[in-house]
Amino acid sequence: MFEESDDEDDFRHYSQRCFGIDNDDIEDEEDLRHYSQRSLEINITNEKDLIETSQSGLSPSLPLYYQVGSGFEDRPGPSSSGIALVEGYSPENLENAVIIDERNRRINRRYNAEEVTFQARIDTQQVPSRLRITPLIATVEAVRQLITLLILRCASNLRPTDLIRLCFDAIDLDRPVSTSLMLVSALSVESVVAPIMRVLQSYKHLKLEHGVTVDVIIIHIDVGAGRGRKVLNIDTDRQAKQSILRIQPDESGLCCAKAILYALAYLENDLKSINAMRDARRTTLLNRAKTLPRDAGVPLGPCTYKEIEVFEQWLNVQIV
C-alpha cells in the first residue's frame, strides 16, 4: 500500500534525477534591470517603470496553499483543457495570454509520486492593451500569471505535507531551471519566480512566446511520514501484532458475534478456546458465532447499536 522509502533525501535525489540537475541552492534576490535588458530584450529608460516592476514582480504574497479557494472563481479559459481558476475574469485579464497544455502524466509507484509535463507559452497578441505601453511590467506579470496558473492546476488538490518540484526547460537553455523540492504549504509564486529570473538573465535570446516545457514532480507524503519514520500500514501492521485480533468479514454478517467471542475468551484467559477459534481449518468460531445470537435473541446478520445493547444485557458485560 505504501512504500517504505520515505526519506526526504531520497525524494530530493529522485526529483533531481528526473530533471537531470542539482539546483537546490536558490537565491531570492534578483536583478530586475539586468534580467529585463538581457533576457527579454527590453531597455529600461524610465526609472518609474522599474520601480513599478519591482513592486509588482517581487511583492510578497501568501503561499498558494492559502490562496486556493479564497476568492477565485471557476470560469473556463484558453489556458487549460478544463477549468481555469482566475480572479476577476475579463477580456483585459492577462490570463487570456497564457496558454498551458498538459502533455503527459506518469505515476511512479516506488515513490508514491506523479510526474506531469506541461507545455506553456505566452500569446503576445492577447496581452491587454493596458500593459503594452509598459512592456517590462507586462513581461513580469505574464511570468507571474503563468506560474500562478501552473501552481493552481498542480497543487489545488494536494495536501500541505506533499512535496513538489517544478522544472522549466526551453530550446535555448543550456540546462533546465528548477526549484528546490519543497512542501506544498511553502509553495508560492515568488519561490518559483526567483530561480527562473536568476537563470534567464543570461539568455538574451529566450522569448516567452516560443514556449517552455514544465515538468512537475509531485510526491505524496502520508500524514506521519518523513524524518526516517516508516509509514504505518494498518493492514500489514495488525497482522504482525498479536495484541490485535483481526475478524475477517463474511457474507453471513457474524463479525460482531465473532469479535465478542474472541473478547470473552481473552477476558477469561481461555487459551484452549482461543487456539480453537484462531484455527482457520476448523469451524469452531463460525459455529459459536451462530449460537451466540440465537441464545441472546438477536437475529443473524449485521449488528447495530441496538443489537450490541442486547448482547451486553445478556452477557452482563460492557462492549466498547
Secondary structure, DSSP 8 states (H G I E B T S, - for coil): ---S---HHHHHHHHHHHHT-----------HHHHHHHTS------HHHHHHHHHHHS-----HHHHTTSS-EEE--TTSSS-EEESS--TT-GGGGEEEEEEEEEEETTTTEEEEEEEEEE-GGGS-HHHHTSHHHHHHHHHHHHHHHHHHHHHTT--TT-EEEEEEE-TT-SS-EE---EEGGG--HHHHHHHHHHHHTT-TT--GGG-EEEEEEEE---TT-BTTB----HHHHHHH-TTS------TT--HHHHHHHHHHHHHTT-HHHHHHHH-TTS-HHHHHHHHHHHHHT--SS---HHHHHHHHHHHT----
